[in-house]
Amino acid sequence: MGLSPVLWEFLVKWMVNFAIIPPEASRIAPQVDALLVFMTLVSLIGLVLVGLLVTGFSIMYRREKNPVATQIEGSTLLEATWTIIPLGLFLIMFVWGSVLYFRIYTPPPNAMNIYVVGKQWMWKAEHPGGQHEINSLHVPINQPVQLTLISQDVFHSFSIPAFRVKREAIPGRYTTVWFEATQTGTFHLFCTQYCGTSHSAMIGDIVVMSPENYKRWLAGSTSGTSLAQNGERLFSSLSCNACHNGQQDSRGPSLANVYGSKLMLTTGQPVLVDEAYLRQAILNPSAHITQGYAPIMPTYQGQISEEGLISLVEYIKNLSTNYRVQQTLNTTELLPEGPPKAGNAGTGAQGVAKQ
């Protein structure tokens, strides 16, 4: 961009050291800061240039020297210059910013997923292994982490300045953002969307740990059951297995391996089954009727908390066979030994299939 990498690095470090910007603690942070420095320099150069021209013309054409206005004919070259150069600079910023946007909001396939629920006035993190945190989030260093965000009440905005990521938590809709921390330590977490009287207190910490310390933290913070295992119990208690059991005469479609697939709806429209689709299918089933099935599923709107929906979604995501669903339906309770431990043979029905 006309500046050497050494100068770029010097400018960014100067801004960090003088607390103009937070430290760069994620993989994407240096790229965001490079764009910020470029935009700042362009703005400063434009400010100085315009200031010098205004000052120079004010002196050249002051009343004492030029008492009668002088007609100056336009210059096509001059007008093209001051149009094309700013346009080119703005297009560079636009393309550069668009590339960064898609990088920040497109998580890699190997990203570890953590659910975050925003509510007045706190953040609740739900780890797949069953760990729960309030206004805190523990993550390993050098590991891509995807956050699946949703709000329980009003609009919130999940912001980690040191990672250069920010994403809105919206009621009734999942949003995602990801990061890869490159420094261990504790970093600030803020809500940057005004959400009520205690908005300023909706803060927390992001704790970045080494892989070994993170494993120890996971082992010491688990509740004993994973999100998928909690979802399995909820699936049974709500009698979902009465219809979604994979049998030939079942009244609902099989949910085994449904996550990530495409379903054909009665409208003839194919739909990708992701977290958002599963959540909406639970709360508003009449809008998502699978082809070949009757619209008989009741809505669970208001009967399940956001945490419960997350557990159900995780259970269905990990459901690769209907064996466990049918076993629970036949016995009306879970097996005595309970579902297999996460990270061992598998989670929920998936683990049973592998045993």
Secondary structure as UniProt FT lines:
FT   HELIX           5..17
FT   TURN            18..19
FT   HELIX           29..60
FT   TURN            63..65
FT   HELIX           76..104
FT   TURN            109..110
FT   STRAND          112..119
FT   TURN            120..121
FT   STRAND          122..126
FT   TURN            128..129
FT   STRAND          132..134
FT   STRAND          136..140
FT   TURN            141..142
FT   STRAND          145..151
FT   STRAND          156..160
FT   HELIX           161..163
FT   STRAND          165..171
FT   STRAND          175..179
FT   STRAND          185..191
FT   TURN            197..198
FT   HELIX           199..201
FT   STRAND          203..209
FT   HELIX           211..221
FT   HELIX           227..237
FT   TURN            238..239
FT   HELIX           240..242
FT   TURN            248..249
FT   TURN            256..257
FT   TURN            259..260
FT   STRAND          262..265
FT   TURN            266..267
FT   STRAND          270..272
FT   HELIX           275..283
FT   HELIX           285..287
FT   TURN            291..292
FT   TURN            301..303
FT   HELIX           306..317
FT   HELIX           323..331
FT   TURN            336..337
FT   TURN            342..345
FT   HELIX           349..354
//
